[in-house]
Amino acid sequence: MISHGKADKSGLIETLEEIHELVLNRAAQTVVQLAENAVLYWIRVVDGNDTILPRFSADGYVPAAFHFGMESRADNRLDAHAPCGGEADFLEQFGQRLDALGSEIEEYRAQSGYRSSADKCDWLMVEVNRFSRYLGSCCLEAETLAAAQNSDMQEQGGPPGPEGSAARLLHCVRRQLFIWEPLLNDVIVSWDQNSLKDFDHAVKLLAHPIALSDAEREALVVQPGYPLRPMGRPRLKVTVFEPALRPLRTKSMYSVRHGQLSARIQETENLPANLAGELREDMRHFTAMIRSNRFMLANTASFWDTHRVGLPLIRGRPNSHPFLHDPMDFFKKAVLFHNRTYTVAGGGVDRIYLQVKQLERLYKFQPTGGSRVLRHQIQACQQGWDENRWETFTEALLGLAERIRAEHAQPAP
């Protein structure tokens, strides 16, 4: 809920001026371009046309991150994992899941030759996505337990709390989230982009820490400022890089945009205090990135529909899709999932989820294919699956089946 209290505009302007001074003193091509893009983004936020992207902070508490939107009811989960209980129970369950994922990765990497079939890339993507969903669900559970016990939000680098406490469990689960989620996200997003080379590289990076000890994994916790997936939103491609500080070659619009943002903040009479605080925190993250010359940016993932030299696709342009080939069969299956005749225990949920992902890919190859409503239903299916919500997923799946059946209905003879 956004507070409508009085915003501290002076602090916001002060932070913005600090960025302005840093950018002018740096005068490097890439830094100035990134600063201009950041200012344009903050203008959209002040105008109410965008929201602040959640970023990993030193205390580990990111309320707008995706895991806060996960299903909390155990009876409505697609992955009905056992309760976390305590730190020991969670680590045992987490270790078993991590070992299983490691085995899937080893099997994938043992395959020789071109690994683009559904039995290879596609199913590994689903397994990685399931692991990410499980980790997010555990994080929500730990946050809820800590809040119920009025535990202070522990700093990630500070004391983890007494043995058996909710604060200790929360510290442990957060640590795992901020080690593994960036690696998991890279694998899933590279599959969404349809880049086999990027997918292979991301899988290799994910495989490395599985073989490490817990102490060695501590060094892999992401730095503060790392962008996270927003609650209720699709995944984003995260890029971490340290640009070469080349001299500014062309005239920049940065100073003009900076002046526009400063004026917009001053002119906005009812800037909510919460929004001003989030905006200032985001500016501070950007300030730290300029000082360290290490930028962590998130953007909508692109899609590759054409082979490039040395850059093969995971999957070429498909000719058809089973949902479109036999809409009535898909509709019957969707009804059976919706009324719980087909259950999670009976299997098949992950396979039909993968088919939804393949349908999305088909329409990415065909920019004019699929109506806006159809694409919206596909996104709703994916979000329901990612949030671990049985009812949301099956409701969206039935809606997708009804829409496909209607759009592909044969005219009466």
Secondary structure, 3 states (H helix, E strand, C coil): CCCCCECCHHHHHHHHHHHHHHHHHHCEHHHHHHHHHHHHHHHHHHCCCCCCCCECCCCCCCCCEHHHHCCCCHHHECCCCCCCCCHHHHHHHHHHHHHHHHHHHHHHHHCCCCCCCHHHHHHHHHHHHHHHHHHHHHHHHHHHHHHHCCCCCCCCCCCCCCCCCHHHHHHHHHHHHHHHHHHHHHHHHHHHHCEHHHHHHHHHHHHHHHCCCHHHHHHHCCCCCCECCECCCCCCEEEEECCCCCECCCCCCHHHHHHHHHHHHHHCCCCEHHHHHHHHHHHHHHHHHHHHCCEEEEECCCCCCCCECCECECCCCCCCCHHHHCHHHHHHHHHHHHCCCCCCCCCCHHHHHHHHHHHHHHHHHCCCCCCHHHHHHHHHHHHHHHCCEHHHHHHHHHHHHHHHHHHCCCCCC
